[in-house]
Structures are given as structure tokens and as C-alpha cells.
């Protein structure tokens, strides 16, 4: 202790060399070079990717994002955070481009997801086939969303939306038949297609290659789709022999936007009248083509209209065709009701809003869908990212007091600092295996992915169904070679009781390192952990999302039963902590104050919100040009140099490790009609917190179940109050403010309206 009774400067002397010139992908690439055959991603007992294989998969995705979608440094790419190997590939692929990854939760309501995508300007979303069903709804809410990549789709593409299911139901099962003058018809069609010298041509249903052989030598790119695998094989072989560049795929015609996304100058359908004219399939097929033919481009519908004198019903008339076109295509002229058997349409730039209200959504309003099939076509070579240590590595959204979540932007340098501190301090290496249980929208997952892989260690992904069962997680810990656990205390507390029933393992249970952070740690928990895992070292950590995952730690050894709480610990490498009074001056040892974090660990700020950034990231008077983050926490220095955490100074709380701004829930509740006022409290019972919401209404009011249903459409599951109560009036303190203490006491007497979610 310093003689003055104030914390000595030595407690904040944390300067330590780290790879300040590196971006996080450099650490991962170096690890893959050192341990290419070591497991990187494990599901069950199966290695899904070695480090070399993961690197190749991420490189291929990076090439697709850069070469095909135009992603570059400074862009934001959203990733749906499902607990699947594809999510890890997605995070690494985005990082390799130099862009910023933005995790989103698959359970988020559309409104929250739309806000995150819109506020970051993310025009690309990476997910899996499970996310395709909601893509049209999301695209309607986020106009800037241009591309979706379904990483798990490597074969035939599933229907992605109700519109696509309609397309499939309208398919014609009749095969194409050759016209009596097929050669003459092919020559005529070829002349129409090449009339404006297109550089790229797409054919739907190329069959034996009659048009392929005529068109491919005259264009830079010939693409084609056909249901016959033999036709695809024969067409590719023919082109290869002649050194022509073609892109031929097997699939149904209405899958063209998914299997052959692009911007073609011209498209052609041979024998269109016989194949599509009489079964209602032409309209949705033209809708699909509108997604891949550039504005001003042409589509040749060969043999669509009936020849003069043909029997009635043998094809389409000009008038019936015009009724199908909507706004995406210009109609044929009226000079002659049937000028020829062929029709040439021109792709317009009409506003989709002018389409008939009962017509399907225009294809140009839908994102292009790419798949794992497209990824596999890309090279596995390294891309020069161009990212710098000061560039943003990720943006994670946390609860915001305005009713909107706020995105915390963290630079590569801050992430590299914490990764290097963990891996060096705790000797994390290729023999370690992390059981990944955290949500990808929770910043613990950032270390669980990038930190573990940078050490050459492996990630054992707990699947969604495993996360729903604490007994299954206990079985994994007891029987698999898991060496590293990282979660909020509540998650591990959920699992610990089931370890007694889990089978014994030889050699003994491998868990050696337990990280607990994000909330209060029950004083009894460290000894419970060591009873189940004798080799385990328990580490309590703290910090903020605004300070790159963790910025302080405390190795929990002997626990004094008289402790009010587990000590908060000391700052990690290159982090500094201040406990300050209302004048922003240091408080003496053992005197409570407001907690601030400073140093290389700090985030860049809040994405797109300079005002909020300026309020929370304030100048550090102890460092020239430095900043410090006002955590909103209360703390004090203890005489032994450890910090003691005293709780929040405002109404922001941690629920199962997730930071929740009570004001955000209150603002969402209060915005509902006919709610007059709303308050949310988070009383602590039995060492854990739960949310309780109280509100008043104008008549007629919302009952609690109606309120719960409305909130479920607007908030993530972990932010839903476990108890909701409609009151005649809210209690007030003598000075006229809402009496939150009285509401917290009342909450303890109310039954829950729904079972709390065990984890998010």
C-alpha cells in the first residue's frame, strides 16, 4: 500500500510486449503452418477440420466474398451464429478478407436483426439452409441486403422461400421435344441471341447442346442449366476439348438465380412454348431470370408463340404473354399479333413497388443466393487482406438504453492483445480442446474461436440440441478430452449438478482450465468445480465488451467462506483500472468509486454512434492522448492490490452472462399500445438474477400473456422478463421517482408467467 493510502502506480504497471503489428488472422495462419494436421473443429468425437483444412475452407470463402461479392476492408459482413462448423468457417473467412464480422442470432426478431444489418451497412449475410426460409422476409426489411451464402448447401439447393416452393409446384414434367426443322430453328435463335453482341449468355435447358455449340464460341461466357447430368457432363467435355469457358450445372430452370448467380447480357429458352407456355410455369421462370439478366439485357423465348394457322391453345398469344410480364420485362410490340414464333423480351428497370399487389415479390428485390457449392469452386490460396491492426475485427451488439442495441467495434490490436495474454499466461496449445457453449453474439465466443485456433488447439462445438440439455454437456465434460471451459457462471452452475451421474473416464477427466466471467461467481462454485475436476484451475475474469472480452483476472485458489464475493482481480497485460470519485480523482484504498478501464484493450467505440462513444470513452488524464471507458460499475481497491466489484451504478445488469440494459426492455414495453408506463427490475435471489416487468395501461389493457407474446416478437429470449405484472399504478418514492426497490421486493412474491430460458 502506498503511504498516502491511495493505490500505488505499480498496480497499473501492466505494460507488456505483444504483437501490436499483427492482425488476428496472422496468428491463425501461423498456427495452421505449425500444426496443419492437428484437429481444429470437432463435433462429437469426429474431427470436422484439421487446421490446414479449416484454413483452406476459410480461404475459399474469402475468395468468394472478395472475387464474386466485392467484399473489402471496411465492409461489414453478418454471420448467423448457429452452433455449427460452418459458422466458424464463416468467421474466419470474413476475417481473411479484412472485413468486419457482425454476429447475429438466429432467434432474434426481424426488427432487431434488421436494425443490426442496416446500421452496419452489411449487404452480405452468411448462414445455412436453415436460414433460407426467412430470407424473403428479411430482404423486405433490409433493402441493402444483396447476397446470402448458404454454407452447408453443397448439392442440390433446397427451396429457399415460399416463392420457390410455388416455382417447384408449377414445374412441367414434360421433356423437350425436337422441332421438325430443329437446325433451322437453332440458327434463327442463335442470330436473335447474338444480335446485340452479348459478352455473356445463359441458356435454360441446353439439352444435347444444339445452341451451346453455336453460341459458346462467340461469347466470353456461356452458362447453362439442365436437369440431365449426362447433358452437363457432355457439354463440359465438348467445351474443354475446344478451350472454351463455360459454366454448366445440373438443376431445375427456376434454380438459376441460386446455381448460376450473375449479371448476364442475354438469356435464351429453346422450345419455350411447348415446355412452359401452357402450364403456368413461364411467369415464375421469367421472375427467376429477372434476378440474373442485367437491366437492358434480353431474353429470347424461341418457339413461344404459335405459328399462323396453328390450332387454338397450341401456345401463347401476344396478349396472354403481356399479362404475365409484370414490371420486370417490356412486352412485345402490337404491330402484328404473331410476327414470328420467337419473342425477344427486354429487362426493364421498373420500380418493384409498381407491381400488382398479388404478384410474387420481384426477383430483383431478393438477395442473390450463393451456396457451399460456389465456395468449393474457389481457390484455397491465401488472399492479401490489406487489414491493419487498427482496423475493426468485429462488431458485437449489446443492449442499449435507447431501446436499440448498440454495436461495440473492436480493433484487431485489442483482440490480439487479449489472445496473446491468455495463450501465454495459461500455456494454451495444440493439446487443448475448448467446449464452445457461448452464443456467437456473446464476446466470450471471440476468444473461443480466434484465441483457441491461434494456439493450435481445437474447438469442440456443442450443438444446439446439446446446449439444451445440461446432462449432455456434463457427459461431454466427463467423457471427452475437454481441457478448457469458458462461460458465464450460470451456465456452468446449470451443468455441475449432472456431473455426479456422468460416467467416469480413464484417464481422469481432462478439464484443466475453467474461465468464469460476465456475472457474479457464487463463492461456493470454485470448490464444486475442483471436486468434479481435481486438475482444474479456476480463473475469474472481468471487463466489458468495450474492453476486448476481458481486462482483469483473478486465479481462484483457496476461497475464504467469509468473502462477500470472489475478488475481481487485477488488470491483465496492457490494461489499466481506475476507481474514481465524482470529480474523476482516485479514491483511497477500500473506498468505493466508479470503475474505469484504460489501455490497449479498449474498443474503438460504438459503431455509427460518435455521441455515445464520446460519452463513455472519455480522455484519460493520466496518459497523453489516452482514453478510458466509463464502465458504469462500482468498485474499490483492496489493500492486497485486488479489485472488489460492487455492482452496477445504473440499471444495467447481467442475466446469464448477457449484459441487459433494463431501459431497453422498458422502452420496448412502453412503446406498445395501450401501455402507459413500464419498469423492469432484476432482483437477486439464490445468487442469480431474473427480470421482472411491471406496467400500467390505458383501458383496455394488455394482460401479461399478451405482453409476453408482444415482447417475444421484439426482444431476444434472454431479455424477456420471467415475471410480468399489470398494475393500476407504479409505486413512487417521496421525491416522485419510481420506487424500484419496492418493485424488486414485490417481484419476489409473484409467480413467473413463463419458464426462464436456461441459456441464450
Beta strands, then each sheet from edge to edge (+ up, - down):
strand 1: 39-43
strand 2: 46-50
strand 3: 76-80
strand 4: 100-104
strand 5: 124-127
strand 6: 147-150
strand 7: 200-204
strand 8: 221-226
strand 9: 246-250
strand 10: 264-269
strand 11: 293-301
strand 12: 329-330
strand 13: 343-347
strand 14: 368-371
strand 15: 392-398
strand 16: 406-411
strand 17: 433-436
strand 18: 458-461
strand 19: 484-487
strand 20: 513-516
strand 21: 537-542
strand 22: 552-556
strand 23: 570-571
strand 24: 575-580
strand 25: 593-599
strand 26: 605-606
strand 27: 617-619
strand 28: 627-637
strand 29: 643-648
strand 30: 652-655
strand 31: 658-661
strand 32: 675-681
strand 33: 684-685
strand 34: 688-689
strand 35: 692-697
strand 36: 723-726
sheet 1: 2+ 1- 18- 17- 19- 20- 21- 22+ 23-
sheet 2: 4+ 3+ 5+ 6+ 14+
sheet 3: 9+ 8+ 7+ 10+ 11+ 13- 12+
sheet 4: 15+ 16- 26+
sheet 5: 24+ 25- 28+ 27-
sheet 6: 24+ 25- 28+ 29-
sheet 7: 30+ 31-
sheet 8: 32+ 35- 36-
sheet 9: 33+ 34-
end
